[in-house]
């Protein structure tokens, strides 16, 4: 996973730490940097492969987030528990096991409230 971070990599690393705290089963691991041109370096992350997964449905995501005590803010794909604010929790960023019993948030922006 190649990530564009703009100019503040420390903020990105803080968000990755928060993400890994909430979703350790699919934790992101910094594996290096990819240099593009004289002034652009992008961090490269990896995370575990989820065999047989499919994109989760909106309903599966809502139930999973409720089970984790997160509620929707009313904004599309945004959830909070009062401590964390999670953005981009949408089917393109959430996987489900084949039987739908396991949910994996593979990409999310995580912030402290």
Biopython code that builds the backbone (N, CA, C, O; Angstrom):
import numpy as np
from Bio.PDB.StructureBuilder import StructureBuilder

atoms = [
    (1, "UNK", "N", (0.851, -1.158, 0.000)),
    (1, "UNK", "CA", (0.000, 0.000, 0.000)),
    (1, "UNK", "C", (0.905, 1.232, 0.000)),
    (1, "UNK", "O", (1.694, 1.432, 0.923)),
    (2, "UNK", "N", (0.787, 2.035, -1.019)),
    (2, "UNK", "CA", (1.547, 3.272, -1.151)),
    (2, "UNK", "C", (0.652, 4.418, -0.694)),
    (2, "UNK", "O", (-0.470, 4.560, -1.180)),
    (3, "UNK", "N", (1.134, 5.231, 0.229)),
    (3, "UNK", "CA", (0.307, 6.264, 0.832)),
    (3, "UNK", "C", (0.886, 7.638, 0.547)),
    (3, "UNK", "O", (2.067, 7.886, 0.788)),
    (4, "UNK", "N", (0.041, 8.539, 0.029)),
    (4, "UNK", "CA", (0.439, 9.933, -0.140)),
    (4, "UNK", "C", (0.135, 10.660, 1.163)),
    (4, "UNK", "O", (-0.993, 10.600, 1.654)),
    (5, "UNK", "N", (1.129, 11.348, 1.733)),
    (5, "UNK", "CA", (0.936, 11.959, 3.042)),
    (5, "UNK", "C", (1.051, 13.472, 3.041)),
    (5, "UNK", "O", (0.875, 14.091, 4.090)),
    (6, "UNK", "N", (1.333, 14.079, 1.927)),
    (6, "UNK", "CA", (1.557, 15.516, 1.960)),
    (6, "UNK", "C", (2.876, 15.794, 2.640)),
    (6, "UNK", "O", (3.872, 15.131, 2.352)),
    (7, "UNK", "N", (2.904, 16.762, 3.538)),
    (7, "UNK", "CA", (4.167, 17.160, 4.145)),
    (7, "UNK", "C", (4.362, 16.672, 5.575)),
    (7, "UNK", "O", (5.465, 16.817, 6.101)),
    (8, "UNK", "N", (3.360, 16.104, 6.230)),
    (8, "UNK", "CA", (3.492, 15.769, 7.642)),
    (8, "UNK", "C", (3.403, 14.267, 7.894)),
    (8, "UNK", "O", (2.327, 13.741, 8.181)),
    (9, "UNK", "N", (4.517, 13.592, 7.786)),
    (9, "UNK", "CA", (4.533, 12.138, 7.976)),
    (9, "UNK", "C", (4.297, 11.769, 9.432)),
    (9, "UNK", "O", (3.771, 10.692, 9.711)),
    (10, "UNK", "N", (4.673, 12.634, 10.367)),
    (10, "UNK", "CA", (4.462, 12.311, 11.779)),
    (10, "UNK", "C", (2.976, 12.190, 12.112)),
    (10, "UNK", "O", (2.593, 11.322, 12.897)),
    (11, "UNK", "N", (2.136, 13.041, 11.532)),
    (11, "UNK", "CA", (0.686, 12.924, 11.739)),
    (11, "UNK", "C", (0.175, 11.612, 11.163)),
    (11, "UNK", "O", (-0.670, 10.953, 11.768)),
    (12, "UNK", "N", (0.686, 11.228, 9.987)),
    (12, "UNK", "CA", (0.290, 9.951, 9.397)),
    (12, "UNK", "C", (0.680, 8.800, 10.315)),
    (12, "UNK", "O", (-0.130, 7.905, 10.557)),
    (13, "UNK", "N", (1.887, 8.808, 10.821)),
    (13, "UNK", "CA", (2.342, 7.721, 11.692)),
    (13, "UNK", "C", (1.524, 7.669, 12.977)),
    (13, "UNK", "O", (1.266, 6.583, 13.495)),
    (14, "UNK", "N", (1.115, 8.814, 13.497)),
    (14, "UNK", "CA", (0.230, 8.829, 14.664)),
    (14, "UNK", "C", (-1.110, 8.171, 14.329)),
    (14, "UNK", "O", (-1.630, 7.384, 15.120)),
    (15, "UNK", "N", (-1.672, 8.495, 13.152)),
    (15, "UNK", "CA", (-2.950, 7.886, 12.745)),
    (15, "UNK", "C", (-2.800, 6.380, 12.537)),
    (15, "UNK", "O", (-3.707, 5.614, 12.863)),
    (16, "UNK", "N", (-1.657, 5.957, 11.994)),
    (16, "UNK", "CA", (-1.415, 4.518, 11.799)),
    (16, "UNK", "C", (-1.346, 3.813, 13.155)),
    (16, "UNK", "O", (-1.866, 2.707, 13.304)),
    (17, "UNK", "N", (-0.714, 4.439, 14.131)),
    (17, "UNK", "CA", (-0.643, 3.868, 15.480)),
    (17, "UNK", "C", (-2.039, 3.696, 16.064)),
    (17, "UNK", "O", (-2.343, 2.656, 16.647)),
    (18, "UNK", "N", (-2.891, 4.709, 15.911)),
    (18, "UNK", "CA", (-4.273, 4.610, 16.386)),
    (18, "UNK", "C", (-5.029, 3.505, 15.646)),
    (18, "UNK", "O", (-5.756, 2.722, 16.257)),
    (19, "UNK", "N", (-4.849, 3.451, 14.318)),
    (19, "UNK", "CA", (-5.496, 2.404, 13.514)),
    (19, "UNK", "C", (-5.085, 1.018, 14.018)),
    (19, "UNK", "O", (-5.932, 0.147, 14.217)),
    (20, "UNK", "N", (-3.781, 0.822, 14.221)),
    (20, "UNK", "CA", (-3.284, -0.481, 14.661)),
    (20, "UNK", "C", (-3.796, -0.846, 16.053)),
    (20, "UNK", "O", (-3.982, -2.025, 16.352)),
    (21, "UNK", "N", (-4.023, 0.149, 16.901)),
    (21, "UNK", "CA", (-4.579, -0.092, 18.231)),
    (21, "UNK", "C", (-6.016, -0.606, 18.124)),
    (21, "UNK", "O", (-6.422, -1.492, 18.876)),
    (22, "UNK", "N", (-6.779, -0.047, 17.189)),
    (22, "UNK", "CA", (-8.179, -0.438, 17.033)),
    (22, "UNK", "C", (-8.374, -1.709, 16.211)),
    (22, "UNK", "O", (-9.307, -2.474, 16.454)),
    (23, "UNK", "N", (-7.493, -1.930, 15.239)),
    (23, "UNK", "CA", (-7.654, -3.053, 14.309)),
    (23, "UNK", "C", (-6.368, -3.885, 14.218)),
    (23, "UNK", "O", (-5.776, -3.984, 13.144)),
    (24, "UNK", "N", (-5.933, -4.481, 15.327)),
    (24, "UNK", "CA", (-4.653, -5.209, 15.324)),
    (24, "UNK", "C", (-4.632, -6.430, 14.402)),
    (24, "UNK", "O", (-3.560, -6.858, 13.974)),
    (25, "UNK", "N", (-5.806, -6.998, 14.091)),
    (25, "UNK", "CA", (-5.840, -8.185, 13.228)),
    (25, "UNK", "C", (-5.443, -7.860, 11.786)),
    (25, "UNK", "O", (-5.096, -8.763, 11.025)),
    (26, "UNK", "N", (-5.489, -6.605, 11.410)),
    (26, "UNK", "CA", (-5.062, -6.181, 10.072)),
    (26, "UNK", "C", (-4.108, -4.989, 10.179)),
    (26, "UNK", "O", (-4.154, -4.064, 9.368)),
    (27, "UNK", "N", (-3.252, -5.030, 11.185)),
    (27, "UNK", "CA", (-2.337, -3.921, 11.465)),
    (27, "UNK", "C", (-1.464, -3.582, 10.256)),
    (27, "UNK", "O", (-1.018, -4.454, 9.511)),
    (28, "UNK", "N", (-1.244, -2.292, 10.098)),
    (28, "UNK", "CA", (-0.360, -1.795, 9.045)),
    (28, "UNK", "C", (1.083, -1.821, 9.543)),
    (28, "UNK", "O", (1.365, -1.495, 10.696)),
    (29, "UNK", "N", (1.984, -2.213, 8.651)),
    (29, "UNK", "CA", (3.407, -2.273, 8.988)),
    (29, "UNK", "C", (4.175, -1.467, 7.956)),
    (29, "UNK", "O", (4.059, -1.716, 6.756)),
    (30, "UNK", "N", (4.959, -0.502, 8.419)),
    (30, "UNK", "CA", (5.786, 0.300, 7.527)),
    (30, "UNK", "C", (6.923, -0.572, 7.005)),
    (30, "UNK", "O", (7.710, -1.108, 7.785)),
    (31, "UNK", "N", (7.004, -0.712, 5.683)),
    (31, "UNK", "CA", (8.058, -1.552, 5.108)),
    (31, "UNK", "C", (9.139, -0.741, 4.395)),
    (31, "UNK", "O", (10.189, -1.277, 4.039)),
    (32, "UNK", "N", (8.883, 0.541, 4.188)),
    (32, "UNK", "CA", (9.902, 1.364, 3.551)),
    (32, "UNK", "C", (9.300, 2.599, 2.922)),
    (32, "UNK", "O", (8.168, 2.986, 3.213)),
    (33, "UNK", "N", (10.085, 3.205, 2.050)),
    (33, "UNK", "CA", (9.652, 4.408, 1.349)),
    (33, "UNK", "C", (9.906, 4.244, -0.133)),
    (33, "UNK", "O", (10.882, 3.617, -0.544)),
    (34, "UNK", "N", (9.031, 4.806, -0.923)),
    (34, "UNK", "CA", (9.190, 4.814, -2.374)),
    (34, "UNK", "C", (9.454, 6.260, -2.777)),
    (34, "UNK", "O", (8.649, 7.150, -2.502)),
    (35, "UNK", "N", (10.590, 6.484, -3.432)),
    (35, "UNK", "CA", (10.965, 7.829, -3.838)),
    (35, "UNK", "C", (10.506, 8.065, -5.265)),
    (35, "UNK", "O", (10.771, 7.271, -6.168)),
    (36, "UNK", "N", (9.805, 9.186, -5.444)),
    (36, "UNK", "CA", (9.326, 9.571, -6.773)),
    (36, "UNK", "C", (9.793, 10.994, -7.029)),
    (36, "UNK", "O", (9.209, 11.948, -6.516)),
    (37, "UNK", "N", (10.829, 11.129, -7.810)),
    (37, "UNK", "CA", (11.379, 12.453, -8.093)),
    (37, "UNK", "C", (12.298, 12.904, -6.970)),
    (37, "UNK", "O", (12.547, 12.170, -6.014)),
    (38, "UNK", "N", (12.789, 14.115, -7.103)),
    (38, "UNK", "CA", (13.769, 14.625, -6.150)),
    (38, "UNK", "C", (13.161, 15.005, -4.807)),
    (38, "UNK", "O", (13.874, 15.032, -3.804)),
    (39, "UNK", "N", (11.855, 15.301, -4.758)),
    (39, "UNK", "CA", (11.270, 15.826, -3.530)),
    (39, "UNK", "C", (10.128, 14.998, -2.968)),
    (39, "UNK", "O", (9.535, 15.398, -1.966)),
    (40, "UNK", "N", (9.796, 13.875, -3.560)),
    (40, "UNK", "CA", (8.642, 13.099, -3.112)),
    (40, "UNK", "C", (9.050, 11.706, -2.648)),
    (40, "UNK", "O", (9.586, 10.908, -3.417)),
    (41, "UNK", "N", (8.787, 11.434, -1.381)),
    (41, "UNK", "CA", (8.982, 10.105, -0.818)),
    (41, "UNK", "C", (7.664, 9.676, -0.192)),
    (41, "UNK", "O", (7.078, 10.424, 0.590)),
    (42, "UNK", "N", (7.197, 8.493, -0.524)),
    (42, "UNK", "CA", (5.925, 7.988, -0.040)),
    (42, "UNK", "C", (6.172, 6.761, 0.842)),
    (42, "UNK", "O", (6.913, 5.860, 0.450)),
    (43, "UNK", "N", (5.558, 6.716, 2.032)),
    (43, "UNK", "CA", (5.689, 5.516, 2.851)),
    (43, "UNK", "C", (4.931, 4.357, 2.212)),
    (43, "UNK", "O", (3.877, 4.548, 1.606)),
    (44, "UNK", "N", (5.474, 3.172, 2.353)),
    (44, "UNK", "CA", (4.852, 1.958, 1.831)),
    (44, "UNK", "C", (4.517, 1.068, 3.029)),
    (44, "UNK", "O", (5.384, 0.746, 3.842)),
    (45, "UNK", "N", (3.241, 0.676, 3.121)),
    (45, "UNK", "CA", (2.774, -0.162, 4.218)),
    (45, "UNK", "C", (2.298, -1.506, 3.679)),
    (45, "UNK", "O", (1.883, -1.616, 2.525)),
    (46, "UNK", "N", (2.363, -2.512, 4.523)),
    (46, "UNK", "CA", (1.760, -3.806, 4.192)),
    (46, "UNK", "C", (0.832, -4.182, 5.346)),
    (46, "UNK", "O", (0.933, -3.649, 6.451)),
    (47, "UNK", "N", (-0.066, -5.106, 5.057)),
    (47, "UNK", "CA", (-0.925, -5.660, 6.094)),
    (47, "UNK", "C", (-1.280, -7.085, 5.715)),
    (47, "UNK", "O", (-1.136, -7.472, 4.555)),
    (48, "UNK", "N", (-1.745, -7.874, 6.682)),
    (48, "UNK", "CA", (-2.015, -9.282, 6.411)),
    (48, "UNK", "C", (-3.020, -9.486, 5.273)),
    (48, "UNK", "O", (-3.934, -8.686, 5.080)),
    (49, "UNK", "N", (-2.827, -10.570, 4.532)),
    (49, "UNK", "CA", (-3.738, -10.963, 3.466)),
    (49, "UNK", "C", (-4.927, -11.688, 4.087)),
    (49, "UNK", "O", (-4.752, -12.551, 4.947)),
    (50, "UNK", "N", (-6.130, -11.340, 3.652)),
    (50, "UNK", "CA", (-7.355, -11.980, 4.145)),
    (50, "UNK", "C", (-7.869, -12.900, 3.035)),
    (50, "UNK", "O", (-8.501, -12.444, 2.082)),
    (51, "UNK", "N", (-7.598, -14.171, 3.166)),
    (51, "UNK", "CA", (-7.965, -15.150, 2.138)),
    (51, "UNK", "C", (-9.485, -15.332, 2.075)),
    (51, "UNK", "O", (-10.145, -15.460, 3.106)),
    (52, "UNK", "N", (-10.024, -15.342, 0.868)),
    (52, "UNK", "CA", (-11.443, -15.614, 0.654)),
    (52, "UNK", "C", (-12.368, -14.482, 1.061)),
    (52, "UNK", "O", (-13.571, -14.695, 1.209)),
    (53, "UNK", "N", (-11.835, -13.292, 1.245)),
    (53, "UNK", "CA", (-12.662, -12.175, 1.699)),
    (53, "UNK", "C", (-13.397, -11.520, 0.529)),
    (53, "UNK", "O", (-13.027, -11.660, -0.637)),
    (54, "UNK", "N", (-14.441, -10.810, 0.896)),
    (54, "UNK", "CA", (-15.225, -10.024, -0.060)),
    (54, "UNK", "C", (-15.483, -8.670, 0.582)),
    (54, "UNK", "O", (-15.249, -8.502, 1.779)),
    (55, "UNK", "N", (-15.961, -7.697, -0.194)),
    (55, "UNK", "CA", (-16.301, -6.406, 0.388)),
    (55, "UNK", "C", (-17.521, -6.572, 1.289)),
    (55, "UNK", "O", (-18.482, -7.249, 0.925)),
    (56, "UNK", "N", (-17.476, -5.956, 2.455)),
    (56, "UNK", "CA", (-18.604, -6.000, 3.384)),
    (56, "UNK", "C", (-19.726, -5.110, 2.866)),
    (56, "UNK", "O", (-19.495, -4.150, 2.131)),
    (57, "UNK", "N", (-20.933, -5.449, 3.264)),
    (57, "UNK", "CA", (-22.086, -4.620, 2.908)),
    (57, "UNK", "C", (-22.218, -3.487, 3.930)),
    (57, "UNK", "O", (-21.622, -3.531, 5.006)),
    (58, "UNK", "N", (-23.004, -2.479, 3.574)),
    (58, "UNK", "CA", (-23.274, -1.371, 4.503)),
    (58, "UNK", "C", (-23.896, -1.910, 5.797)),
    (58, "UNK", "O", (-23.560, -1.449, 6.888)),
    (59, "UNK", "N", (-24.795, -2.879, 5.672)),
    (59, "UNK", "CA", (-25.454, -3.453, 6.842)),
    (59, "UNK", "C", (-24.459, -4.188, 7.734)),
    (59, "UNK", "O", (-24.495, -4.042, 8.956)),
    (60, "UNK", "N", (-23.571, -4.977, 7.129)),
    (60, "UNK", "CA", (-22.558, -5.689, 7.913)),
    (60, "UNK", "C", (-21.638, -4.702, 8.637)),
    (60, "UNK", "O", (-21.260, -4.920, 9.788)),
    (61, "UNK", "N", (-21.288, -3.628, 7.952)),
    (61, "UNK", "CA", (-20.423, -2.612, 8.556)),
    (61, "UNK", "C", (-21.127, -1.967, 9.743)),
    (61, "UNK", "O", (-20.531, -1.814, 10.809)),
    (62, "UNK", "N", (-22.388, -1.589, 9.565)),
    (62, "UNK", "CA", (-23.140, -0.949, 10.647)),
    (62, "UNK", "C", (-23.236, -1.858, 11.874)),
    (62, "UNK", "O", (-23.046, -1.401, 13.001)),
    (63, "UNK", "N", (-23.530, -3.139, 11.659)),
    (63, "UNK", "CA", (-23.622, -4.084, 12.775)),
    (63, "UNK", "C", (-22.274, -4.277, 13.459)),
    (63, "UNK", "O", (-22.196, -4.342, 14.686)),
    (64, "UNK", "N", (-21.220, -4.369, 12.662)),
    (64, "UNK", "CA", (-19.881, -4.530, 13.228)),
    (64, "UNK", "C", (-19.502, -3.320, 14.067)),
    (64, "UNK", "O", (-19.005, -3.467, 15.184)),
    (65, "UNK", "N", (-19.733, -2.126, 13.536)),
    (65, "UNK", "CA", (-19.373, -0.914, 14.264)),
    (65, "UNK", "C", (-20.186, -0.810, 15.557)),
    (65, "UNK", "O", (-19.649, -0.409, 16.589)),
    (66, "UNK", "N", (-21.465, -1.166, 15.513)),
    (66, "UNK", "CA", (-22.276, -1.161, 16.730)),
    (66, "UNK", "C", (-21.716, -2.136, 17.759)),
    (66, "UNK", "O", (-21.688, -1.835, 18.952)),
    (67, "UNK", "N", (-21.269, -3.306, 17.297)),
    (67, "UNK", "CA", (-20.713, -4.299, 18.218)),
    (67, "UNK", "C", (-19.428, -3.800, 18.873)),
    (67, "UNK", "O", (-19.058, -4.253, 19.956)),
    (68, "UNK", "N", (-18.751, -2.863, 18.207)),
    (68, "UNK", "CA", (-17.523, -2.258, 18.756)),
    (68, "UNK", "C", (-17.833, -0.976, 19.532)),
    (68, "UNK", "O", (-16.922, -0.277, 19.976)),
    (69, "UNK", "N", (-19.122, -0.673, 19.690)),
    (69, "UNK", "CA", (-19.610, 0.510, 20.407)),
    (69, "UNK", "C", (-19.272, 1.827, 19.693)),
    (69, "UNK", "O", (-19.036, 2.853, 20.331)),
    (70, "UNK", "N", (-19.255, 1.772, 18.372)),
    (70, "UNK", "CA", (-19.117, 2.967, 17.545)),
    (70, "UNK", "C", (-20.475, 3.275, 16.942)),
    (70, "UNK", "O", (-21.223, 2.361, 16.596)),
    (71, "UNK", "N", (-20.795, 4.538, 16.813)),
    (71, "UNK", "CA", (-22.061, 4.916, 16.199)),
    (71, "UNK", "C", (-21.803, 5.877, 15.049)),
    (71, "UNK", "O", (-20.798, 6.587, 15.031)),
    (72, "UNK", "N", (-22.709, 5.890, 14.105)),
    (72, "UNK", "CA", (-22.589, 6.760, 12.941)),
    (72, "UNK", "C", (-22.801, 8.203, 13.363)),
    (72, "UNK", "O", (-23.653, 8.502, 14.199)),
    (73, "UNK", "N", (-22.015, 9.087, 12.775)),
    (73, "UNK", "CA", (-22.189, 10.519, 13.042)),
    (73, "UNK", "C", (-23.264, 11.116, 12.150)),
    (73, "UNK", "O", (-23.642, 12.276, 12.314)),
    (74, "UNK", "N", (-23.759, 10.319, 11.203)),
    (74, "UNK", "CA", (-24.705, 10.819, 10.212)),
    (74, "UNK", "C", (-24.011, 11.202, 8.917)),
    (74, "UNK", "O", (-24.653, 11.368, 7.880)),
    (75, "UNK", "N", (-22.706, 11.339, 8.985)),
    (75, "UNK", "CA", (-21.903, 11.612, 7.794)),
    (75, "UNK", "C", (-21.514, 10.265, 7.184)),
    (75, "UNK", "O", (-21.197, 9.327, 7.915)),
    (76, "UNK", "N", (-21.534, 10.160, 5.864)),
    (76, "UNK", "CA", (-21.280, 8.908, 5.164)),
    (76, "UNK", "C", (-19.925, 8.310, 5.540)),
    (76, "UNK", "O", (-18.885, 8.928, 5.316)),
    (77, "UNK", "N", (-19.943, 7.102, 6.111)),
    (77, "UNK", "CA", (-18.716, 6.379, 6.431)),
    (77, "UNK", "C", (-17.962, 6.895, 7.640)),
    (77, "UNK", "O", (-16.788, 6.567, 7.810)),
    (78, "UNK", "N", (-18.601, 7.694, 8.488)),
    (78, "UNK", "CA", (-17.929, 8.276, 9.653)),
    (78, "UNK", "C", (-18.587, 7.741, 10.924)),
    (78, "UNK", "O", (-19.809, 7.786, 11.072)),
    (79, "UNK", "N", (-17.746, 7.227, 11.850)),
    (79, "UNK", "CA", (-18.211, 6.652, 13.104)),
    (79, "UNK", "C", (-17.369, 7.195, 14.251)),
    (79, "UNK", "O", (-16.220, 7.593, 14.060)),
    (80, "UNK", "N", (-17.953, 7.208, 15.442)),
    (80, "UNK", "CA", (-17.209, 7.615, 16.632)),
    (80, "UNK", "C", (-17.691, 6.828, 17.839)),
    (80, "UNK", "O", (-18.817, 6.333, 17.879)),
    (81, "UNK", "N", (-16.811, 6.729, 18.814)),
    (81, "UNK", "CA", (-17.197, 6.166, 20.115)),
    (81, "UNK", "C", (-17.000, 7.206, 21.213)),
    (81, "UNK", "O", (-17.083, 6.888, 22.399)),
    (82, "UNK", "N", (-16.740, 8.444, 20.815)),
    (82, "UNK", "CA", (-16.494, 9.515, 21.764)),
    (82, "UNK", "C", (-15.017, 9.733, 22.047)),
    (82, "UNK", "O", (-14.621, 10.805, 22.507)),
    (83, "UNK", "N", (-14.204, 8.725, 21.775)),
    (83, "UNK", "CA", (-12.754, 8.838, 21.926)),
    (83, "UNK", "C", (-12.075, 8.895, 20.573)),
    (83, "UNK", "O", (-11.175, 9.704, 20.346)),
    (84, "UNK", "N", (-12.518, 8.025, 19.676)),
    (84, "UNK", "CA", (-11.950, 7.951, 18.329)),
    (84, "UNK", "C", (-12.978, 8.411, 17.297)),
    (84, "UNK", "O", (-14.181, 8.220, 17.474)),
    (85, "UNK", "N", (-12.493, 9.007, 16.238)),
    (85, "UNK", "CA", (-13.302, 9.344, 15.076)),
    (85, "UNK", "C", (-12.742, 8.554, 13.906)),
    (85, "UNK", "O", (-11.569, 8.698, 13.563)),
    (86, "UNK", "N", (-13.579, 7.716, 13.289)),
    (86, "UNK", "CA", (-13.168, 6.874, 12.167)),
    (86, "UNK", "C", (-13.838, 7.389, 10.905)),
    (86, "UNK", "O", (-15.054, 7.577, 10.869)),
    (87, "UNK", "N", (-13.042, 7.616, 9.873)),
    (87, "UNK", "CA", (-13.574, 8.101, 8.604)),
    (87, "UNK", "C", (-13.283, 7.088, 7.500)),
    (87, "UNK", "O", (-12.340, 6.301, 7.583)),
    (88, "UNK", "N", (-14.112, 7.132, 6.477)),
    (88, "UNK", "CA", (-13.982, 6.295, 5.282)),
    (88, "UNK", "C", (-14.260, 4.819, 5.570)),
    (88, "UNK", "O", (-13.664, 3.937, 4.952)),
    (89, "UNK", "N", (-15.161, 4.560, 6.504)),
    (89, "UNK", "CA", (-15.578, 3.190, 6.814)),
    (89, "UNK", "C", (-16.697, 2.839, 5.831)),
    (89, "UNK", "O", (-17.884, 2.926, 6.147)),
    (90, "UNK", "N", (-16.282, 2.444, 4.651)),
    (90, "UNK", "CA", (-17.202, 2.149, 3.543)),
    (90, "UNK", "C", (-16.873, 0.775, 2.976)),
    (90, "UNK", "O", (-15.786, 0.254, 3.224)),
    (91, "UNK", "N", (-17.793, 0.178, 2.216)),
    (91, "UNK", "CA", (-17.540, -1.157, 1.673)),
    (91, "UNK", "C", (-16.206, -1.309, 0.941)),
    (91, "UNK", "O", (-15.615, -2.388, 0.987)),
    (92, "UNK", "N", (-15.719, -0.282, 0.276)),
    (92, "UNK", "CA", (-14.438, -0.401, -0.436)),
    (92, "UNK", "C", (-13.256, -0.550, 0.520)),
    (92, "UNK", "O", (-12.163, -0.924, 0.094)),
    (93, "UNK", "N", (-13.463, -0.260, 1.813)),
    (93, "UNK", "CA", (-12.395, -0.304, 2.806)),
    (93, "UNK", "C", (-12.621, -1.325, 3.910)),
    (93, "UNK", "O", (-11.856, -1.392, 4.872)),
    (94, "UNK", "N", (-13.677, -2.121, 3.765)),
    (94, "UNK", "CA", (-14.008, -3.112, 4.793)),
    (94, "UNK", "C", (-14.268, -4.448, 4.113)),
    (94, "UNK", "O", (-15.052, -4.535, 3.168)),
    (95, "UNK", "N", (-13.601, -5.487, 4.604)),
    (95, "UNK", "CA", (-13.778, -6.827, 4.057)),
    (95, "UNK", "C", (-14.571, -7.689, 5.031)),
    (95, "UNK", "O", (-14.576, -7.441, 6.237)),
    (96, "UNK", "N", (-15.230, -8.691, 4.499)),
    (96, "UNK", "CA", (-15.944, -9.688, 5.292)),
    (96, "UNK", "C", (-15.454, -11.061, 4.881)),
    (96, "UNK", "O", (-15.108, -11.289, 3.722)),
    (97, "UNK", "N", (-15.425, -11.976, 5.842)),
    (97, "UNK", "CA", (-15.097, -13.353, 5.505)),
    (97, "UNK", "C", (-16.189, -13.897, 4.595)),
    (97, "UNK", "O", (-17.263, -13.304, 4.487)),
    (98, "UNK", "N", (-15.923, -15.011, 3.945)),
    (98, "UNK", "CA", (-16.901, -15.583, 3.008)),
    (98, "UNK", "C", (-18.271, -15.775, 3.647)),
    (98, "UNK", "O", (-19.299, -15.533, 3.015)),
    (99, "UNK", "N", (-18.279, -16.218, 4.923)),
    (99, "UNK", "CA", (-19.552, -16.462, 5.601)),
    (99, "UNK", "C", (-20.099, -15.222, 6.305)),
    (99, "UNK", "O", (-21.178, -15.268, 6.895)),
    (100, "UNK", "N", (-19.356, -14.110, 6.245)),
    (100, "UNK", "CA", (-19.817, -12.858, 6.841)),
    (100, "UNK", "C", (-19.656, -12.768, 8.343)),
    (100, "UNK", "O", (-20.082, -11.783, 8.947)),
    (101, "UNK", "N", (-19.050, -13.772, 8.963)),
    (101, "UNK", "CA", (-18.916, -13.768, 10.421)),
    (101, "UNK", "C", (-17.758, -12.909, 10.924)),
    (101, "UNK", "O", (-17.773, -12.465, 12.072)),
    (102, "UNK", "N", (-16.766, -12.673, 10.085)),
    (102, "UNK", "CA", (-15.621, -11.847, 10.474)),
    (102, "UNK", "C", (-15.564, -10.615, 9.576)),
    (102, "UNK", "O", (-15.732, -10.707, 8.360)),
    (103, "UNK", "N", (-15.324, -9.470, 10.191)),
    (103, "UNK", "CA", (-15.238, -8.197, 9.481)),
    (103, "UNK", "C", (-13.845, -7.630, 9.706)),
    (103, "UNK", "O", (-13.308, -7.706, 10.811)),
    (104, "UNK", "N", (-13.259, -7.058, 8.650)),
    (104, "UNK", "CA", (-11.911, -6.499, 8.716)),
    (104, "UNK", "C", (-11.902, -5.104, 8.103)),
    (104, "UNK", "O", (-12.150, -4.946, 6.908)),
    (105, "UNK", "N", (-11.615, -4.094, 8.920)),
    (105, "UNK", "CA", (-11.463, -2.732, 8.416)),
    (105, "UNK", "C", (-10.030, -2.623, 7.899)),
    (105, "UNK", "O", (-9.083, -2.587, 8.684)),
    (106, "UNK", "N", (-9.874, -2.572, 6.573)),
    (106, "UNK", "CA", (-8.533, -2.602, 5.994)),
    (106, "UNK", "C", (-7.994, -1.226, 5.665)),
    (106, "UNK", "O", (-6.806, -1.083, 5.377)),
    (107, "UNK", "N", (-8.838, -0.215, 5.702)),
    (107, "UNK", "CA", (-8.387, 1.145, 5.409)),
    (107, "UNK", "C", (-9.345, 2.112, 6.076)),
    (107, "UNK", "O", (-10.547, 2.084, 5.815)),
    (108, "UNK", "N", (-8.813, 2.969, 6.937)),
    (108, "UNK", "CA", (-9.647, 3.960, 7.615)),
    (108, "UNK", "C", (-8.743, 5.085, 8.113)),
    (108, "UNK", "O", (-7.577, 4.868, 8.442)),
    (109, "UNK", "N", (-9.295, 6.262, 8.159)),
    (109, "UNK", "CA", (-8.617, 7.377, 8.798)),
    (109, "UNK", "C", (-9.076, 7.415, 10.243)),
    (109, "UNK", "O", (-10.275, 7.475, 10.515)),
    (110, "UNK", "N", (-8.124, 7.380, 11.178)),
    (110, "UNK", "CA", (-8.448, 7.329, 12.593)),
    (110, "UNK", "C", (-7.876, 8.573, 13.275)),
    (110, "UNK", "O", (-6.709, 8.922, 13.097)),
    (111, "UNK", "N", (-8.729, 9.228, 14.058)),
    (111, "UNK", "CA", (-8.334, 10.442, 14.768)),
    (111, "UNK", "C", (-8.816, 10.349, 16.210)),
    (111, "UNK", "O", (-9.802, 9.668, 16.492)),
    (112, "UNK", "N", (-8.131, 11.024, 17.116)),
    (112, "UNK", "CA", (-8.642, 11.197, 18.474)),
    (112, "UNK", "C", (-9.632, 12.346, 18.431)),
    (112, "UNK", "O", (-9.430, 13.332, 17.722)),
    (113, "UNK", "N", (-10.722, 12.204, 19.208)),
    (113, "UNK", "CA", (-11.744, 13.257, 19.261)),
    (113, "UNK", "C", (-11.227, 14.387, 20.129)),
    (113, "UNK", "O", (-11.920, 15.387, 20.318)),
]
sb = StructureBuilder()
sb.init_structure("model")
sb.init_model(0)
sb.init_chain("A")
sb.init_seg("    ")
for serial, (resi, resn, name, xyz) in enumerate(atoms, 1):
    if name == "N":
        sb.init_residue(resn, " ", resi, " ")
    sb.init_atom(name, np.array(xyz, "f"), 0.0, 1.0, " ", f" {name:<3s}", serial, name[0])
structure = sb.get_structure()
